[in-house]
Amino acid sequence: MSTNEPFTGSGDAEQPAGDETQQLSGGAGSSPYTSAPQPPAGYSFDRASTPSSSPYGQPGAGTGSGAYAQSPYQPVPAAPDPAGRRRGPGWGGVIATSLVTALLASGGTVAALHYFDNDDARTASVSAPTAIATGSTTQTVSSTGTAPDWEAVTAAVSNSVVSITVAMSDGTAVGSGVIYDSDGHIITNNHVVSGATQIQVTLADGRIFEAELTGTDPTTDLAVIELVDAPSDLTVAQFGNSDDLVTGEDVMAIGNPLGLSSTATTGIISALNRPVVTTQEETEEQSGSALPGQLGGLLGQSQTTTTQVYTNAIQIDAAINPGNSGGPLFDETGAVIGITSSIASLSDSADSAGSIGIGFAIPSNLAQKVADQLIETGTATHAYLGVSIGDGGATTSDGTTRAGAEVGVVESGSPADQAGIEVGDVITAIDGKATNQAAALTGFVRQYSAGDEVTLTIIRNGEELQVPVTLKERKDS
């Protein structure tokens, strides 16, 4: 990126109800823990072409101090203003940019990251492009050579991908989605449908349907919408197991970048479990009393909700651009293994932001888990650990120093408290998966369900310990 100076955060990171961890403040003269990774000043939840007066906030970057105040992140040029959805010429317009969001990657790299019950499958192996019959589940593809048969995969799965056009109070925007079941449920990103007053879905064959919001989960940036009067011949996507993915594996994304529907791009998995963090602000207009002779709601006030999104994402080098948000990431068999949600960009303008070969997708196992809950109840629940944490490190008695999530506060009665986690413990892994920064631990915990037992690897007073913890669902008071 453009500089090598470390980016440090300051200020309290407020934790929404239901989250499992808090990132402690690292302001000057305060706690030795960093705040939750935040974008540098000038970054925001990015909706392309949204004016600078957009309600989506632009969190700043403080100076930070203390033993672990220095984040591994580095600043980059200011990011575009909110989010990857370009205003169109009207509700029917489709040449528009999708929602995008400002995110931060880990591992010492920072960039402006832009958001841009399946029925039993009746499958057949194919080795060449074939026409896919509608009213079915996507076909499983077997490549005959050493390279994936992307022509066959595209033919098999393209009808399961949709383009989404969203009407908002200030214009229109577009994104992508994938058909989840034969009832017409579609998985997409929360930021694609956030603030929608009307949702329109275009199938791969050109048919257009109205859609209704089934439920959203800002915590994971996932949402489910449902077609109104869904046809009986939908092509339902098959989902794969994202836990089985390996770095270097071939992948293909299909979506609606820049309003160009059914666009396929290919690449590989560049990294797994990449901690990605963003602060998303959503403003909802509240109706109020009207003066005599005026329409209701003219005196209404707006209410802004701030949510921090933590994702241990699949990093890919397939070209992802604004408009791909919410679309599927496929493996070489045609199974969905992720939902594309963001890109890294060096551009300081949402209008010119584009792929630089660093894209991110939400793992399919998390997407399915959340989608099932949204379809059943309209909301999603998440497990929590019950600690406030910051980036830290500790040295074991054999002289090995490891980075991890350092515990600053243990919530009374929480799963962490009941398991015996103590202030000062440095958590370096969960179920053997490294948590070399606080955001990684938060992202992993969010993938579990209440009642799951996990094993935390911690360093305490130079000794490495294995601590079992039974996670719970946070109950709002």
N, C-alpha and C positions, 0 to 999 in steps of 0.2 A: 504494500500500500504506500501512501505518499510519505509517511513519516515513520520513525521508529520510536517515538516517544510513547511511554505507557499512558494509557487512559485510566484515570482513577475516578471513583465515584464518591459522592457524598450525599448526605440527606437520608432521611428515613425512608425505607421501602415499605410502603403499607401493604399488608397482606390481606387480600380479599377473603371473606369467610369461606371455609372449605379447603383452603390451601394447606399443604402439609408442612411448609417451612417458611421462615422469613429470612430475608437477607439483612444482616445488621448494618447499621450506618457506619460509615468510615469518615465522617467529617473531621475537620481539624480539631485536635484536642479532645476527641471523643473516643468511642470504642475502637479497639484495634481491628475491627472487622469491616470489610468492605460492604457497601450497599449492594443490592441486587444489580447485576450487570445492566447498565442503562446506556442508551445511545448517547454520543456526545451532543453538545448543543447543535441545533440545526437539524436533528433527526426527528422524524415523526412517523406516526401511522400513516402510510403513504397512499393517498388516493390521487392518482395522476390527474393533473389539471384542476384539482381542487384549489381554490384561492388560499392565499396565506392566512386569511381570516377564518379558515376552517376551524371547527370546534376541536379538531384533533390536536392534542397538545404536543409540544416539542420539548421533551425533558432535557435538562441541561446536565453538564458534567462538572462535578465539583472538584476540589483539589485533593481531598482524601489525605489520610495520614494514618500512622499507627503501624504496628508490626506487620499487618497483612493488608495494608490499604492499597498497595499497588496491584492493580489488575493486570492480567496478561494481555489485555486488549490494547490496541493501538488506534489512535484517532485517524479518521479519513475525512475527505471533503464532505461538506454538508450534504445530507441526503435530500431527496425530493420531498415535497410536502405530501400530505396523506394520499394516498394509496393505490396506485396501480389501476384504478378504474378510471378510464378517460370518459369524460362526458360525451355523449353522442348527440346527434342532431335532433333527437326526440325519442319517445318511447320505442318506436320501431327501429331506431338506429342500432347498428351492430358494429360499425367500425369505431371501436372504443377500446380503451385500455382497462384491464380488470383491476380490482382492488390489489394493492400491494402494501406491505408493511415494513417499517424499519426494524431490523433485527440485528443482533450481534452474534458473530460466530466466535468459537473459542479457540484455544490452542495458539494464542498470541496473534490471532488474525481478526481484524475488524473490518467490516465493509458496510455500506448502506445496503441492507437486505430488504428487498421489496416483496411485498405480498403479491404478489401479483393476484338369518332365516332363508338364505338362498335355497330355492328348491333344489332337490337332488339334480345334479348336472347330468344332462344327456350329452356325453362328450364323444368326440371322434378325433383321432390323430390325423393331422394333415401335414404334408411336406411341401405343398405349393399353394399359391394364392387360390382361394376358393371363395365363392359367394356364400355369405353366412345367412342362414334362414332366420327370419325374425320369429319372435314368440318363443325364444329358447334361452339357454344359458350359453355364454361364450365358449367356443371350442378350445380344447387343450391342443397346443401345437407342439410337435416334435420336430426339431431341426435335424436334417439328415447329414449335415456336414459339421465341421468344427465351429463355424460361425452361426449365430442365430439366424433363423429364417424370418427376418422382419417383414417380408412381404406377406408370408402366411399369417404371422401374428396380427398385422394390421388388418388383413381381411377378416380375421376371426373376431377381433375385439372392437373394431371401430364403431359398430352400431350400439355399443354400450356406453359410449361417451357422448355427452350433451354439451351444448352451449347455453349459458345462462345470461339473460339480459335483465337488469334490475332497474326499476324506476325509483328514484329518490326525490326528495323535496327540491334538490338543486340540480337535477339532470338525470342522465342514465349512465349505466356502467355495465361491463360484461365480465364474465368469468367462465369457469368450466365445472363439470360435475360428472359423476359416474352412476349409472343405474344400479341400485343395490338389490332390489327385489321386484317381483312381477306385479306388486301393488302400485308401483310407480314411485317408490322412495328413491331419492337421489342424494348421495353424499357430496358435499362441497365444503368450502371453508366458511367459517363464521364471517370473516371479513368480506367475503363476496356478497353476502345477503344482508349485512349490517345496514340498518337504516332504510331497508326496502319498503316502499309503499305498494309495489306490485312486482311480481316475479314472473318472467316468461322463459320457457325452456324450448329450445329448438333441438329436435332429434337429428341424428346424422343423416337421415333421409329427407330432411327439410320440413317435416311436420312441426307445427308450433302449438304448444300447450301452455295454459296458465298453470301456475304452481302455487301452493300454499306452504307456509313455513310450518314444519313439524316440530322443530326444536333446535336450539343453538346451545353451544358450550363454549363460551368465550375463553374458558380456562385452557382449552386445547386447540382453539381456533377451528373447531369443526361444527358443521351444521347439517341438518337433514331437511330437505324439502320434498313435497309430494305433488305429483301431477294431478290436476283436476280432471276427472273423467279419463283416467289413464287407459290407453289402448291395450288390447289383449296380446299384442305381438311385440312387446318390449324384449330387447336383448339384455339379459341380466349378466353382469360381470361376475366372474369367479374371483375369489380372494385367496391369496397365498399366505404363507406363514412368514411374517417379517423377522421372526427370531432366527430363521434359517439362512438369512442373507449373509453374504461374504463380500469383503472389499474386492473390487475388480470385476464383479459380476456384471454382465450386460443387462441394460435396462432400456425401456422405451417409454417416453411420455407422449400422450395425446391430449390435445386441448384446444383452446380458442385464443391463442396469443394474438394480441392486437386486433381482435375480431376476425381472425382467419381460422374459421372452424375446421375441426378434424385435421389439425396439423400434427404430424408425427415427427418426433426427434429421438435420436438414440445416443447412448453413451454408456458409461460404466458407473458403478457405485464407487465414489472416490473415498468415502469414509462412512463409518457407522457410528451411531450414538454421539453425533456432534451436538453439543449443547448450544441451543439457539434461544435467545431471550429477547422479548419485545414487550413494550408497554403499550397497550391498546386503550384508547379512550373512545367511548361511544356516548354521543349526546342524544337524548330522547326529549322530544318536546312534550311538555305537560300542559294539558288543557286547563284553562282558567275561566273566570267569569267574564262575561262580555258586557259592555255598556249597552244601554237601551238602543235598539235599532241596529246593533252591530252583530256580526256573526260570532258564535260561541268560540271561545278559545283565543280571542285576540290578545287577552292579557295573560295568556299562559306563560309559564317559565320552563326553561330547559334544565334537564338534570343530566350531569355527566358522570358516567361510571368508568372507573379505571381498572383494568385487569392486566396482570402480568402473565404472559404466555411463555411457558417453559417447554421446550421440545428437545428431546434427544433425537435429532433428526437423521434421516438418510441423506448424505451429501452426494450429489451426482454432478457429472459434467455434461449431461445432455442439455441442449439449449432450452432454457426456460425463460419465458418473457412475460410481461404483464398480460394477463388474460388466461395464462395457464393455471392460475390459482384455483384450487378445488378439483382439478382434473386428476386422472389416475396415472400412476407410474406402474408399468407392467414389467414382468420378467420375461425371459425368452419363451416361456410356455404360454404366455397370455394371461397369467394370473396377476391381479392387482396386488402390489406389494407396498404401495404408498400412495399418499395424496399430496401432490405437489402444492407447496404453499408459499414459497419465497425464493428470491434470488439475491445474489450479491451484485452490486453495481458500483462502478467508480464514478458514475454520472452524478452531478449535483442538481439534475432536473428530472422530474418524473416523466416529462415528455420525451426525453432522450435516453432514459434508462433502458438497458438491454442486457442480455446474457453475456457474462464473461466466463462461462463454464463453471460457475459455482452456484448450484441450485440446491434446494432443500425440500424434503418430503416428510410428511408425518407417517410413521410406520403403520402398515395396514392392520396389525393386531390392535393397536390403540384406536384406529379409526372404526373398526368393526365393533369394538367394545362400547365406544361412545355412541355410535349410530344405533345399536340395539337398545340402549337405554333411552335415547331420544325418541325412538319410534314407540317404545312401550309407555313411557311416562312424560315425554316432552322435556325432561331435564336429565342431566348426567351427574353422577356422584363420583367423588375421588377419595382415595385413601389419603391419610396424612400420618406424619411421623411425630410432629409436635415439638420441633426444635427451631430456634433461630440460629442461623449459620452464616458464616462468611468464609471467603477463600483463606486457607491457611496451610500449614504444613507441620510435620513433626518428624523427629529422628528416633529410630529404634535403638535398642541397646547395642546392636551390631554395627551401628554407624550409618545405616541406610536412612536417607531422608526422603519422605514422600509428601507430595501435595495432596490436599484433601479439603473437606468441608469441616471447618472448625466450629464446634458447638459453643454458642455464647449464652443461650438461654434454653432451659428445658421446661416445657409447659407442664404444670402440675396435673397429674392424672392422665397424661397423654401416653400413647404407646411407647414413646422413647423413655418417659419417666418410669413406666412399669417395667421396662426392660433393663433399667439401671444405667442408661446413658447419662453421662455427667458433663457439666460445663468444663470446657477445655479439651474434651475428647476430639480427636481429628478422625473423621470418617473417610476412609480411603477407598472403600468398595461396598457395594450392595449386591449380594448373591454373586460375588466374584467379578462384578463389572465395576471398573475403576470409576471413582468419583473424584477426579483431581481438581474439581472446583465445586463451589456451592451449587451452581446452576445445574450441574450434571446430576447431583443427588436429587434435587427437586424434580428434574425431568424424569428420572427413573421411578421415584416414588409415585408420581402421577400415573404411571402405567399400570400400577397394581390396583387391586380391589380390596375393599374392607374384608378382613378375615384372613388375608394372605399372610403367611409367615415368611419373613425374609431374614437373611443373615448379614449383619453389618460387620465389616472389618474396621476396627478402630485402633488407634494408637493412643495409649494412656500411660503417661509417665515412662515413656520409652519402651513399653511392652505392647506387642500387637495382640489383640484379642478378637475373638469371633463371638458376636453378641446376637442371639436370635430375638427378633421383634415381631409381634403380631400387629399388623396395621389395622386401623379402624377408620370408619367414616366420621368426619367431624359433624357434630350435631349443632346446628345453629341455635343460639339462645333466644 
